[in-house]
Amino acid sequence: MTPSRPLPRLMVAPNGARRGKADHNALPITLEESVATAVACKKAGADGLHLHVRDKEGRHSLDTGLYREAIAALEHAVPNLFVQVTSEAAGCYSSDAQRAMIRELRPPSVSVALREMLRAHTDTPSARAFYAWAHAEGVDVQHIVYSARELNWLLDCIDQKTVPGTHHQLQLVLGSYAGSMLPRPRDLEAYLAPLHARSADLTFDWMVCAFGSTETACLAHAAARGGKVRVGFENSLWNADGSLARDNAARVAEIRAVLDETASVDETGQTLSRCGR
């Protein structure tokens, strides 16, 4: 097993599985658009990219051929960019299909939702075998958790050895597409309490994403609390002032400025409160 690569400090998720041109004309759908977006986002300050691929009709896909083509194109255009693939079901794929894609593609980094691997109690043996395989093969799994309750469920799975290892990468989600209320920066604290409680026996490389127009405030707070962040049109189309963002690169630039400010404040030993607390 090879050591896991640290998550990038600023990852961009430019499209996701659900949104399309009707939501924003600058949302990338084709391979060419995705590569151009990656180049622009790297220039704007992104260190990594969360990759979704679409089929010829623009629909979410887990096709390994499409993934390989996209990864090769990104390696050529932005060779130093951290690329993570998604395994998201998006209502289209079974747990078996998700696991089969990851086993065939063998990506260095993949995001996986625990609730999609363990949809029923009978999924436990297959999930245990998958997580053990990924751990042994050096496929870095970033666990997506959508609530503090799901995080505690993941911690239970770690204790039960369904998910092996003592160091884990996390994607902490604030809000949702269908949420009736915008997430608040302080919502993060419900996640951090169980992480701090387990700091003696487990280590975590954690990242935050947030839905809607409070994305910037939530990510600023996460950075101030020592976390990494994911920004982009998968989660939000809006700038901090409530205006519609021009494109993904504009969202990256706004968050990069926040991260740079956080780093500057931290270096001077001053309070971090102005970065979203």
C-alpha positions as CSV (number, residue, x, y, z in Angstrom):
1,M,0.0,0.0,0.0
2,T,1.3,3.4,-1.0
3,P,0.9,6.4,1.3
4,S,-2.2,8.6,0.5
5,R,-1.6,11.8,-1.3
6,P,-2.8,14.8,0.8
7,L,-6.0,16.4,-0.6
8,P,-5.3,19.7,-2.3
9,R,-6.1,22.9,-0.4
10,L,-8.5,24.2,-3.0
11,M,-10.4,21.8,-5.2
12,V,-12.9,22.9,-7.9
13,A,-16.0,20.9,-8.7
14,P,-17.1,22.5,-12.0
15,N,-20.2,20.6,-13.0
16,G,-21.4,17.7,-10.8
17,A,-24.0,15.2,-11.9
18,R,-27.2,17.2,-12.1
19,R,-26.8,20.7,-13.4
20,G,-26.7,21.7,-17.0
21,K,-26.6,24.6,-19.4
22,A,-30.1,25.7,-18.3
23,D,-28.6,26.4,-14.9
24,H,-25.6,28.3,-16.2
25,N,-24.2,28.6,-19.7
26,A,-20.6,28.4,-18.5
27,L,-21.1,25.0,-16.7
28,P,-18.9,22.6,-18.6
29,I,-20.5,19.5,-20.2
30,T,-18.2,18.4,-23.0
31,L,-14.7,17.2,-22.6
32,E,-13.4,20.3,-24.4
33,E,-15.3,22.5,-22.0
34,S,-14.1,20.6,-19.0
35,V,-10.5,20.9,-20.0
36,A,-10.8,24.6,-20.7
37,T,-12.4,25.1,-17.3
38,A,-9.7,23.1,-15.6
39,V,-7.0,25.3,-17.3
40,A,-8.8,28.5,-16.3
41,C,-9.4,27.3,-12.7
42,K,-5.8,26.3,-12.2
43,K,-4.8,29.8,-13.3
44,A,-7.3,31.2,-10.9
45,G,-5.7,29.3,-8.0
46,A,-7.2,25.8,-7.9
47,D,-4.9,23.0,-6.8
48,G,-7.2,20.1,-7.7
49,L,-10.3,19.1,-9.7
50,H,-13.3,16.9,-8.8
51,L,-14.1,15.2,-12.1
52,H,-17.5,14.3,-13.4
53,V,-17.9,13.1,-17.0
54,R,-21.0,13.3,-19.2
55,D,-22.2,11.1,-22.1
56,K,-23.0,12.3,-25.5
57,E,-26.4,13.5,-24.3
58,G,-24.8,15.4,-21.5
59,R,-26.0,13.0,-18.8
60,H,-24.0,11.9,-15.7
61,S,-21.8,8.9,-16.5
62,L,-19.4,6.5,-14.7
63,D,-18.1,5.1,-18.0
64,T,-14.4,4.2,-17.5
65,G,-13.6,4.9,-21.2
66,L,-14.9,8.5,-20.8
67,Y,-13.0,8.8,-17.5
68,R,-9.7,7.6,-19.1
69,E,-10.1,10.0,-22.0
70,A,-10.8,12.9,-19.7
71,I,-7.9,12.1,-17.4
72,A,-5.5,11.8,-20.3
73,A,-6.7,15.2,-21.6
74,L,-6.3,16.8,-18.2
75,E,-2.9,15.3,-17.7
76,H,-1.8,16.9,-20.9
77,A,-3.4,20.3,-20.4
78,V,-2.8,20.7,-16.6
79,P,-0.2,18.2,-15.7
80,N,0.3,19.2,-12.1
81,L,-3.4,19.4,-11.2
82,F,-4.7,16.9,-8.6
83,V,-7.5,15.0,-10.3
84,Q,-10.2,13.1,-8.3
85,V,-13.0,11.2,-10.0
86,T,-16.4,10.8,-8.6
87,S,-18.3,7.6,-8.0
88,E,-21.6,9.4,-7.4
89,A,-24.7,7.2,-8.2
90,A,-27.0,10.2,-8.9
91,G,-29.9,7.9,-9.0
92,C,-28.5,6.1,-12.0
93,Y,-26.1,3.5,-10.7
94,S,-26.1,0.6,-8.2
95,S,-23.5,0.1,-5.5
96,D,-22.1,-2.8,-7.5
97,A,-21.8,-0.7,-10.6
98,Q,-20.0,2.0,-8.6
99,R,-17.5,-0.4,-7.1
100,A,-17.0,-2.1,-10.5
101,M,-16.1,1.3,-12.1
102,I,-13.5,2.1,-9.4
103,R,-12.0,-1.4,-9.6
104,E,-11.7,-1.1,-13.4
105,L,-10.4,2.5,-13.5
106,R,-8.2,2.2,-10.4
107,P,-8.0,6.0,-10.0
108,P,-5.4,7.5,-7.6
109,S,-8.3,9.5,-5.9
110,V,-12.0,8.9,-5.8
111,S,-14.9,10.3,-3.7
112,V,-17.3,7.7,-2.3
113,A,-20.4,8.2,-0.3
114,L,-20.8,5.8,2.6
115,R,-24.6,5.8,2.2
116,E,-24.2,4.7,-1.4
117,M,-21.9,1.8,-0.5
118,L,-24.1,0.7,2.4
119,R,-27.6,1.1,1.2
120,A,-28.8,-2.0,3.1
121,H,-27.4,-4.2,5.8
122,T,-26.8,-6.9,3.2
123,D,-24.3,-4.6,1.5
124,T,-21.8,-4.8,4.4
125,P,-19.7,-7.7,3.0
126,S,-19.3,-6.2,-0.4
127,A,-18.5,-2.8,1.0
128,R,-16.0,-4.2,3.4
129,A,-14.3,-6.1,0.5
130,F,-14.3,-2.9,-1.6
131,Y,-12.8,-0.7,1.1
132,A,-10.1,-3.3,1.9
133,W,-9.2,-3.6,-1.8
134,A,-8.9,0.2,-2.2
135,H,-6.8,0.5,1.0
136,A,-4.5,-2.3,-0.1
137,E,-4.2,-1.0,-3.7
138,G,-3.5,2.6,-2.7
139,V,-6.7,4.0,-4.2
140,D,-7.4,7.1,-2.0
141,V,-11.0,7.2,-1.0
142,Q,-12.4,10.6,0.2
143,H,-15.5,9.7,2.2
144,I,-18.4,12.0,1.5
145,V,-20.6,12.5,4.6
146,Y,-23.8,14.7,4.5
147,S,-24.4,15.1,8.2
148,A,-22.8,14.7,11.6
149,R,-24.9,11.6,12.0
150,E,-23.4,10.1,8.8
151,L,-19.9,11.0,10.1
152,N,-20.6,9.1,13.3
153,W,-21.8,6.2,11.2
154,L,-18.5,6.3,9.3
155,L,-16.5,6.3,12.5
156,D,-18.5,3.2,13.6
157,C,-17.6,1.5,10.3
158,I,-13.9,2.4,11.0
159,D,-14.2,0.9,14.5
160,Q,-15.8,-2.3,13.0
161,K,-13.1,-2.5,10.3
162,T,-15.6,-2.2,7.5
163,V,-13.5,0.8,6.5
164,P,-9.8,0.0,7.3
165,G,-7.0,2.3,8.3
166,T,-6.3,5.0,10.8
167,H,-6.0,8.0,8.4
168,H,-9.0,9.1,6.4
169,Q,-9.9,11.7,3.8
170,L,-13.3,13.4,4.3
171,Q,-15.7,15.5,2.3
172,L,-18.0,17.3,4.8
173,V,-21.1,18.6,3.0
174,L,-23.0,21.7,4.2
175,G,-26.5,22.0,2.8
176,S,-28.0,20.3,-0.3
177,Y,-29.5,21.0,-3.7
178,A,-33.0,20.7,-2.3
179,G,-32.3,22.4,1.1
180,S,-34.9,24.9,2.1
181,M,-32.4,26.8,4.2
182,L,-28.9,28.0,3.2
183,P,-26.1,26.4,5.2
184,R,-24.4,28.5,7.9
185,P,-20.7,28.6,8.7
186,R,-21.4,27.4,12.2
187,D,-23.0,24.2,10.8
188,L,-19.5,22.9,10.4
189,E,-19.0,22.6,14.2
190,A,-21.3,19.6,14.4
191,Y,-18.8,17.7,12.2
192,L,-15.7,18.9,14.1
193,A,-16.8,17.8,17.5
194,P,-16.6,14.0,16.7
195,L,-13.4,14.5,14.8
196,H,-11.7,16.2,17.7
197,A,-13.0,13.4,20.0
198,R,-11.2,10.8,17.9
199,S,-8.0,12.7,17.3
200,A,-6.1,10.4,19.7
201,D,-6.5,7.3,17.6
202,L,-7.4,8.6,14.1
203,T,-6.2,11.3,11.8
204,F,-8.3,13.1,9.1
205,D,-7.6,15.1,6.0
206,W,-10.9,17.0,5.7
207,M,-12.5,19.2,3.2
208,V,-15.7,21.2,3.1
209,C,-18.2,22.0,0.3
210,A,-21.3,24.1,0.7
211,F,-24.5,24.7,-1.4
212,G,-25.9,28.0,-2.4
213,S,-25.0,31.6,-1.9
214,T,-23.4,31.2,1.5
215,E,-20.7,29.0,0.0
216,T,-18.0,31.6,0.4
217,A,-18.8,32.3,4.0
218,C,-18.9,28.6,4.8
219,L,-15.6,27.8,3.1
220,A,-13.9,30.8,4.7
221,H,-15.0,29.4,8.1
222,A,-13.7,26.0,7.2
223,A,-10.3,27.4,6.2
224,A,-10.1,29.4,9.4
225,R,-10.8,26.1,11.3
226,G,-7.9,24.4,9.5
227,G,-9.8,22.6,6.8
228,K,-9.5,22.4,3.0
229,V,-12.2,23.5,0.6
230,R,-14.1,22.6,-2.5
231,V,-15.7,25.2,-4.6
232,G,-17.5,25.3,-8.0
233,F,-20.8,25.1,-9.9
234,E,-21.6,21.6,-8.6
235,N,-22.5,23.2,-5.3
236,S,-23.0,26.9,-6.0
237,L,-23.3,29.4,-8.8
238,W,-23.1,32.5,-6.6
239,N,-20.5,34.9,-5.4
240,A,-20.4,36.1,-1.8
241,D,-22.3,39.3,-2.7
242,G,-25.2,37.2,-4.0
243,S,-24.4,37.9,-7.7
244,L,-24.3,35.1,-10.3
245,A,-20.7,34.1,-10.9
246,R,-19.3,34.5,-14.4
247,D,-17.8,31.0,-14.4
248,N,-16.0,28.5,-12.2
249,A,-12.7,30.3,-12.4
250,A,-14.4,33.4,-10.8
251,R,-15.6,31.2,-7.9
252,V,-12.1,29.8,-7.5
253,A,-10.5,33.3,-7.6
254,E,-12.8,34.5,-4.8
255,I,-12.1,31.5,-2.6
256,R,-8.3,31.6,-3.3
257,A,-8.4,35.2,-2.1
258,V,-10.1,34.0,1.1
259,L,-7.5,31.3,1.6
260,D,-4.6,33.7,1.0
261,E,-6.1,36.0,3.6
262,T,-6.5,33.2,6.1
263,A,-2.8,32.2,5.6
264,S,-1.7,35.8,6.0
265,V,-3.6,36.2,9.2
266,D,-2.4,32.9,10.6
267,E,1.2,33.8,9.9
268,T,0.9,37.1,11.8
269,G,-0.7,35.3,14.8
270,Q,-3.8,37.5,14.7
271,T,-7.4,36.3,15.2
272,L,-9.0,34.3,12.5
273,S,-12.5,35.7,13.1
274,R,-12.5,37.9,10.0
275,C,-12.3,34.8,7.8
276,G,-15.7,33.5,8.6
277,R,-16.0,32.6,12.2
